[in-house]
Amino acid sequence: MARRNRNPKVLAIVLAGGEGKRLMPLTADRAKPAVPFGGIYRLIDFALSNVVNSGYRQIVVLTQYKSHSLDRHVTTTWRMSNLLGNYVTPVPAQQRVGKRWYLGSADAIFQSLNLIHDERPDIVVVVGADHVYRMDFSDMVRQHIETGAAASVAAIRQPIKLADQFGVIEVDGQDPRRIKQFLEKPSAPEGLPDNPDEVLASMGNYVFNTDALVDAVTRDADREDSKHDMGGDIIPDFVSRGEAGVYDFRDNDVAGSTDRDRDYWRDVGTLDSYYEAHMDLISVHPVFNLYNYDWPIYTNAGFYPPAKFVHGWHGRIGHAVNSTVSPGVVISGAMVENSVLSPGTYVHSWSSVTDSVLLDCVEVGRHAVVRRAIIDKNVKIPDNARIGLNPEEDRARGLTVTESGLVVIGKGQVIPS
């Protein structure tokens, strides 16, 4: 049984082994948590920043799929003083219990139980690595201890009409902090007692008593009918035994948050949701505010010089509006609007970039037009090219075009002139 003291020892486990098939081609050469976001960040930076800002400084990152860039980012960026035992350590799949890779998120923890046995925490916080949000996990841990639950699930309120897109939590009518039932993408769930038009959707973040987690993943490893998934198998097991609690994300109070971005959480699991999350950053009053210095998102932005805007005569004016422009960007006599430009990007004269996300070191040639596109690293857009204006032409050139018409160009992909 975990020790119920005022300052329990907490180990954080970040699940970062996801392949991210729905984000292809952005995940063709990297793990999903390593995908760049917001100009200077990687997706994993949001999970790690939340854990560190919550006061938890002993963190392991479980990796598997194409993890080189992810491992490199974690080891070079997330270095803390070890004087008090602080660390952020990437741990690749080690095949410690047999000649197999991780079969699911629960199996990843089962195969890494040596990390828990070595650290001997009272509480284990388990979080995903591919969501954009701010969250103070210490408040969730506090409620977890108060309720006496063996497992707690963080949940965000969603309209009931969207329930079939999430894992949905039905709460106990007598105790809204207890989970009565856990439903995977239900078609007709019950609404919340205090709002029948809303449901609680799992955020993929959990708090466990250590002994309960070890027991659960160990038993799950022997089940042939299990998918070895935290949300699909482990949490329902706790629910069936009446030992699962729910933490309403609405109650989370992050320092520096505003009414506009307080409950923000975005699953960026698809190309369209990844794009929409970027658009949330660039309004005058952003839906998700990167400028909250009381709860910073940490990263390593590299050693780029300041952004530069050049030329300002005869219609050759370098400018950007309603956009995020990272260090190292040069906008040379071009127009950038409603876009996110990552470090090292160069936009040449008489070109225009609108409603787009450009990752590191993209080069946009003269007189080129880019509309509603995601362009991955090291892509060179030729002079006079047209991207995002004609879906059929874009597909004919080998570019990815989503059902919504969003154009996506993979890392280093060559664009025909």
C-alpha positions as CSV (number, residue, x, y, z in Angstrom):
1,M,0.0,0.0,0.0
2,A,1.3,3.5,-0.9
3,R,2.3,5.7,2.0
4,R,-0.3,8.4,2.4
5,N,2.0,11.1,3.7
6,R,1.9,14.9,2.9
7,N,4.7,14.6,0.4
8,P,4.5,11.3,-1.3
9,K,7.4,10.3,-3.5
10,V,6.3,10.5,-7.2
11,L,7.7,9.0,-10.3
12,A,6.5,10.3,-13.6
13,I,6.3,8.0,-16.7
14,V,5.9,9.6,-20.1
15,L,4.6,7.2,-22.7
16,A,6.4,8.3,-25.9
17,G,6.5,5.2,-28.0
18,G,3.7,6.1,-30.3
19,E,4.0,5.5,-34.1
20,G,1.5,8.2,-35.1
21,K,0.3,6.7,-38.4
22,R,-2.4,9.3,-38.8
23,L,0.3,12.0,-38.8
24,M,2.1,10.6,-41.8
25,P,4.2,12.0,-43.5
26,L,5.3,14.0,-40.5
27,T,6.0,10.7,-38.6
28,A,7.8,9.0,-41.5
29,D,11.2,9.8,-40.0
30,R,10.4,10.5,-36.3
31,A,8.2,9.3,-33.4
32,K,5.0,11.2,-32.9
33,P,6.2,12.9,-29.7
34,A,9.2,14.3,-31.6
35,V,7.1,16.1,-34.2
36,P,7.9,19.8,-34.1
37,F,5.1,22.1,-32.9
38,G,4.6,25.9,-32.5
39,G,7.8,26.9,-34.2
40,I,10.4,26.0,-31.6
41,Y,8.9,23.1,-29.6
42,R,8.5,19.3,-29.9
43,L,5.2,17.7,-28.8
44,I,6.8,16.0,-25.9
45,D,7.9,19.4,-24.5
46,F,4.3,20.0,-23.3
47,A,4.0,16.9,-21.3
48,L,7.5,17.3,-19.8
49,S,6.9,20.9,-19.0
50,N,3.7,20.1,-17.2
51,V,5.3,17.4,-15.1
52,V,8.3,19.6,-14.2
53,N,6.2,22.6,-13.4
54,S,4.0,20.4,-11.2
55,G,7.1,19.8,-9.0
56,Y,7.9,16.3,-10.2
57,R,11.6,15.9,-11.3
58,Q,12.1,12.2,-11.5
59,I,10.9,11.3,-15.0
60,V,11.4,8.4,-17.4
61,V,10.4,8.6,-21.0
62,L,9.5,5.3,-22.6
63,T,10.4,5.3,-26.3
64,Q,10.2,2.8,-29.1
65,Y,9.2,3.8,-32.7
66,K,12.0,5.7,-34.7
67,S,13.1,7.3,-31.5
68,H,16.5,8.7,-32.4
69,S,15.5,12.4,-32.8
70,L,13.2,12.0,-29.7
71,D,16.0,10.5,-27.6
72,R,18.4,13.2,-28.8
73,H,16.0,16.0,-28.0
74,V,15.3,14.7,-24.5
75,T,18.9,14.1,-23.6
76,T,20.2,17.5,-25.0
77,T,17.3,19.6,-23.8
78,W,16.0,18.1,-20.6
79,R,19.0,18.1,-18.4
80,M,18.5,18.9,-14.7
81,S,20.8,19.1,-11.7
82,N,21.1,15.6,-10.2
83,L,22.1,17.0,-6.8
84,L,18.6,16.2,-5.4
85,G,18.2,13.1,-7.6
86,N,16.4,15.0,-10.5
87,Y,16.4,13.5,-13.9
88,V,14.6,13.1,-17.2
89,T,15.7,9.8,-18.8
90,P,14.7,8.3,-22.2
91,V,14.3,4.5,-21.9
92,P,14.0,2.6,-25.2
93,A,12.3,-0.8,-25.4
94,Q,14.7,-3.2,-23.8
95,Q,13.1,-6.6,-24.3
96,R,13.7,-7.4,-20.6
97,V,10.9,-9.9,-20.3
98,G,11.2,-11.6,-23.7
99,K,12.1,-11.2,-27.3
100,R,9.4,-8.7,-28.2
101,W,8.8,-5.0,-28.5
102,Y,6.0,-3.2,-26.5
103,L,2.6,-4.6,-27.3
104,G,0.8,-1.6,-25.9
105,S,1.1,1.2,-23.4
106,A,0.4,-1.2,-20.4
107,D,3.0,-3.6,-21.7
108,A,5.5,-0.8,-22.0
109,I,5.1,-0.2,-18.3
110,F,5.2,-3.9,-17.5
111,Q,8.5,-4.3,-19.4
112,S,9.9,-1.3,-17.5
113,L,8.9,-2.3,-14.0
114,N,12.6,-2.3,-13.1
115,L,12.5,1.5,-13.2
116,I,9.7,1.5,-10.6
117,H,11.3,-1.1,-8.4
118,D,14.6,0.9,-8.4
119,E,12.9,4.2,-7.6
120,R,10.3,2.9,-5.1
121,P,7.8,5.7,-5.4
122,D,4.6,6.0,-3.5
123,I,2.7,7.4,-6.5
124,V,3.2,6.9,-10.3
125,V,2.0,9.6,-12.6
126,V,1.6,8.3,-16.2
127,V,1.1,10.8,-19.0
128,G,1.0,10.7,-22.8
129,A,3.5,12.6,-24.9
130,D,1.5,13.9,-27.8
131,H,-1.1,16.4,-26.5
132,V,-1.0,20.2,-26.3
133,Y,-2.2,21.6,-23.0
134,R,-1.2,22.9,-19.6
135,M,-1.9,20.9,-16.4
136,D,-0.8,21.0,-12.8
137,F,-0.5,17.3,-11.9
138,S,0.1,18.0,-8.3
139,D,-3.6,19.0,-7.9
140,M,-4.6,15.7,-9.4
141,V,-2.3,13.8,-7.1
142,R,-3.8,15.6,-4.2
143,Q,-7.3,14.6,-5.1
144,H,-6.2,11.0,-5.8
145,I,-4.9,10.7,-2.3
146,E,-7.9,12.4,-0.7
147,T,-10.4,10.0,-2.4
148,G,-8.5,6.8,-1.6
149,A,-8.7,5.6,-5.2
150,A,-6.1,3.2,-6.4
151,A,-6.2,4.7,-9.9
152,S,-7.3,8.2,-11.1
153,V,-8.0,9.3,-14.7
154,A,-7.8,12.9,-15.9
155,A,-10.8,13.8,-17.9
156,I,-12.0,16.8,-20.0
157,R,-15.5,17.9,-20.6
158,Q,-16.7,17.4,-24.2
159,P,-20.1,17.9,-25.9
160,I,-22.1,14.7,-25.7
161,K,-22.5,14.7,-29.5
162,L,-18.7,14.1,-29.7
163,A,-18.7,11.1,-27.3
164,D,-18.1,8.6,-30.1
165,Q,-14.7,10.1,-30.6
166,F,-13.4,9.5,-27.1
167,G,-13.0,7.1,-24.2
168,V,-15.9,8.3,-22.1
169,I,-16.2,8.1,-18.3
170,E,-19.6,7.8,-16.6
171,V,-19.4,8.9,-13.0
172,D,-21.2,7.7,-9.9
173,G,-24.3,9.8,-9.3
174,Q,-23.6,9.8,-5.5
175,D,-19.9,10.5,-5.8
176,P,-18.9,12.4,-9.0
177,R,-15.2,11.7,-8.3
178,R,-15.8,7.9,-8.7
179,I,-15.9,6.2,-12.1
180,K,-19.0,4.0,-12.6
181,Q,-18.2,2.9,-16.1
182,F,-15.6,3.4,-18.8
183,L,-16.9,3.3,-22.3
184,E,-14.8,3.3,-25.5
185,K,-16.3,5.7,-28.1
186,P,-20.0,5.1,-27.1
187,S,-22.9,6.1,-29.3
188,A,-25.4,6.9,-26.5
189,P,-23.7,7.6,-23.2
190,E,-25.2,9.3,-20.1
191,G,-24.6,13.0,-19.7
192,L,-23.0,14.4,-16.6
193,P,-25.2,14.9,-13.5
194,D,-24.5,18.6,-13.4
195,N,-24.7,19.0,-17.2
196,P,-26.6,16.4,-19.3
197,D,-25.2,17.8,-22.5
198,E,-21.6,17.0,-21.6
199,V,-19.5,13.9,-21.0
200,L,-16.1,13.4,-19.4
201,A,-13.5,12.2,-22.0
202,S,-10.3,10.6,-20.9
203,M,-7.2,12.7,-21.5
204,G,-4.8,9.8,-21.4
205,N,-3.2,11.0,-18.1
206,Y,-3.3,8.8,-15.0
207,V,-2.3,8.7,-11.3
208,F,-1.7,5.3,-9.6
209,N,-0.7,3.9,-6.2
210,T,2.5,2.2,-7.1
211,D,1.6,-1.3,-5.8
212,A,-1.8,-1.2,-7.5
213,L,-0.2,-0.3,-10.9
214,V,2.5,-3.0,-10.6
215,D,-0.2,-5.6,-9.8
216,A,-2.5,-4.4,-12.6
217,V,0.1,-4.5,-15.4
218,T,1.5,-7.8,-14.2
219,R,-1.9,-9.5,-14.3
220,D,-2.6,-7.9,-17.6
221,A,0.6,-9.3,-19.1
222,D,-0.8,-12.8,-18.6
223,R,-4.1,-12.1,-20.4
224,E,-4.2,-13.4,-23.9
225,D,-7.4,-11.5,-24.7
226,S,-5.8,-8.1,-23.7
227,K,-4.6,-5.4,-26.0
228,H,-2.3,-4.3,-23.2
229,D,-3.5,-0.8,-23.3
230,M,-3.7,1.6,-20.4
231,G,-7.1,3.1,-21.4
232,G,-8.6,0.0,-22.9
233,D,-7.5,-2.6,-20.4
234,I,-5.9,-1.3,-17.2
235,I,-8.4,1.4,-16.3
236,P,-11.5,-0.8,-17.0
237,D,-9.9,-3.4,-14.6
238,F,-9.8,-0.8,-11.9
239,V,-13.3,0.4,-12.6
240,S,-14.7,-3.2,-12.4
241,R,-13.3,-3.4,-8.9
242,G,-14.6,0.0,-7.8
243,E,-11.1,1.4,-7.4
244,A,-11.0,4.1,-10.1
245,G,-11.5,7.8,-9.6
246,V,-11.8,10.6,-12.1
247,Y,-10.2,14.1,-12.0
248,D,-12.2,16.8,-13.8
249,F,-9.8,18.9,-15.8
250,R,-12.1,21.9,-15.2
251,D,-10.9,22.0,-11.6
252,N,-7.3,22.3,-12.6
253,D,-5.9,25.8,-11.8
254,V,-2.6,26.5,-13.7
255,A,-0.7,29.6,-12.7
256,G,-1.0,32.4,-15.3
257,S,-3.9,30.8,-17.2
258,T,-6.8,32.9,-18.5
259,D,-10.5,32.2,-18.9
260,R,-9.8,31.8,-22.6
261,D,-7.2,29.0,-22.4
262,R,-7.8,27.5,-18.9
263,D,-9.3,24.3,-20.1
264,Y,-7.4,24.0,-23.4
265,W,-6.5,20.4,-24.4
266,R,-5.9,19.3,-27.9
267,D,-5.2,15.8,-29.2
268,V,-3.0,16.4,-32.3
269,G,-3.4,12.8,-33.5
270,T,-4.4,13.8,-37.1
271,L,-3.0,16.2,-39.7
272,D,-6.0,18.4,-39.5
273,S,-6.0,18.6,-35.7
274,Y,-2.3,19.3,-35.7
275,Y,-2.9,22.1,-38.1
276,E,-5.9,23.5,-36.1
277,A,-3.8,23.5,-32.9
278,H,-1.3,25.7,-34.7
279,M,-4.1,28.1,-35.7
280,D,-5.1,28.3,-32.1
281,L,-1.7,29.9,-31.3
282,I,-1.8,32.9,-33.7
283,S,-5.0,34.9,-33.0
284,V,-4.7,38.3,-31.2
285,H,-6.0,36.6,-28.0
286,P,-4.8,33.1,-28.6
287,V,-6.9,30.1,-27.7
288,F,-3.7,28.5,-26.3
289,N,-1.3,31.1,-24.9
290,L,2.4,30.4,-25.3
291,Y,3.2,33.7,-23.5
292,N,2.3,32.4,-20.0
293,Y,5.5,33.0,-18.2
294,D,4.1,31.7,-14.9
295,W,3.9,28.2,-16.4
296,P,6.5,28.1,-19.2
297,I,6.8,25.5,-21.9
298,Y,10.5,24.5,-21.9
299,T,12.5,23.5,-25.0
300,N,15.9,24.0,-26.7
301,A,15.4,26.4,-29.6
302,G,18.9,26.1,-30.8
303,F,21.5,28.8,-31.6
304,Y,19.7,30.8,-34.2
305,P,20.0,34.6,-34.7
306,P,17.0,36.9,-34.4
307,A,14.3,36.8,-37.1
308,K,14.8,39.4,-39.8
309,F,12.4,41.3,-42.1
310,V,14.1,42.9,-45.1
311,H,13.2,45.2,-48.1
312,G,10.6,47.9,-47.8
313,W,10.3,49.7,-51.1
314,H,8.6,49.4,-54.5
315,G,6.1,46.8,-53.3
316,R,8.9,44.5,-52.1
317,I,8.1,44.6,-48.4
318,G,8.9,41.8,-46.0
319,H,6.2,41.6,-43.4
320,A,4.2,39.1,-41.3
321,V,0.8,39.6,-39.6
322,N,-1.2,37.3,-37.3
323,S,1.8,35.0,-37.3
324,T,4.4,33.4,-35.1
325,V,7.9,33.9,-36.5
326,S,10.7,31.9,-34.8
327,P,14.4,32.8,-34.4
328,G,16.5,32.4,-37.6
329,V,13.6,33.2,-39.9
330,V,14.2,35.6,-42.8
331,I,11.3,37.2,-44.6
332,S,12.8,38.9,-47.6
333,G,10.3,41.1,-49.5
334,A,7.5,38.5,-48.9
335,M,4.1,38.4,-47.3
336,V,3.4,36.0,-44.4
337,E,-0.1,35.9,-42.9
338,N,-1.9,33.7,-40.4
339,S,1.1,31.3,-40.3
340,V,3.7,29.7,-38.0
341,L,7.3,29.8,-39.2
342,S,9.9,27.6,-37.6
343,P,13.6,28.3,-37.1
344,G,15.8,28.7,-40.2
345,T,12.9,29.3,-42.6
346,Y,13.6,31.7,-45.5
347,V,10.8,33.3,-47.5
348,H,12.1,34.9,-50.7
349,S,10.8,38.1,-52.4
350,W,7.4,38.5,-54.0
351,S,6.2,35.2,-52.5
352,S,3.3,34.7,-50.1
353,V,2.6,32.2,-47.3
354,T,-0.9,32.2,-45.8
355,D,-2.7,30.0,-43.3
356,S,0.3,27.6,-43.2
357,V,2.8,25.8,-40.9
358,L,6.4,25.8,-42.0
359,L,8.8,23.6,-40.0
360,D,12.6,24.1,-39.7
361,C,14.7,25.4,-42.6
362,V,12.0,25.5,-45.2
363,E,12.8,27.7,-48.2
364,V,10.1,29.4,-50.2
365,G,11.3,30.6,-53.6
366,R,10.5,33.9,-55.4
367,H,7.0,34.5,-56.6
368,A,5.8,31.2,-54.9
369,V,2.4,31.0,-53.3
370,V,1.7,28.7,-50.3
371,R,-1.8,28.4,-49.0
372,R,-3.1,26.2,-46.1
373,A,-0.2,23.8,-46.0
374,I,2.1,22.0,-43.6
375,I,5.6,21.9,-44.9
376,D,8.1,19.7,-43.0
377,K,11.9,20.3,-42.5
378,N,14.3,21.1,-45.3
379,V,11.8,21.4,-48.1
380,K,12.6,23.8,-50.9
381,I,9.6,25.3,-52.6
382,P,10.7,26.3,-56.2
383,D,10.3,29.8,-57.7
384,N,6.8,30.4,-59.0
385,A,5.4,27.2,-57.4
386,R,1.7,27.1,-56.4
387,I,1.0,25.0,-53.2
388,G,-2.5,24.6,-51.8
389,L,-4.4,26.3,-54.7
390,N,-5.4,23.1,-56.7
391,P,-5.8,19.8,-54.8
392,E,-5.6,17.7,-57.9
393,E,-2.3,19.3,-59.0
394,D,-0.9,18.9,-55.5
395,R,-1.8,15.2,-55.5
396,A,-0.3,14.7,-59.0
397,R,3.0,16.0,-57.6
398,G,3.0,13.4,-54.9
399,L,1.9,15.7,-52.1
400,T,-0.5,14.6,-49.3
401,V,-3.9,16.3,-49.4
402,T,-6.4,15.6,-46.6
403,E,-10.2,15.5,-47.0
404,S,-10.4,19.1,-45.8
405,G,-7.9,20.2,-48.5
406,L,-4.9,20.7,-46.3
407,V,-1.7,20.0,-48.2
408,V,1.2,18.3,-46.4
409,I,4.8,18.0,-47.7
410,G,7.1,15.5,-46.0
411,K,10.5,16.1,-44.6
412,G,13.0,16.8,-47.4
413,Q,10.5,16.0,-50.1
414,V,11.5,17.4,-53.6
415,I,8.9,19.5,-55.3
416,P,8.9,19.5,-59.1
417,S,9.5,22.9,-60.6
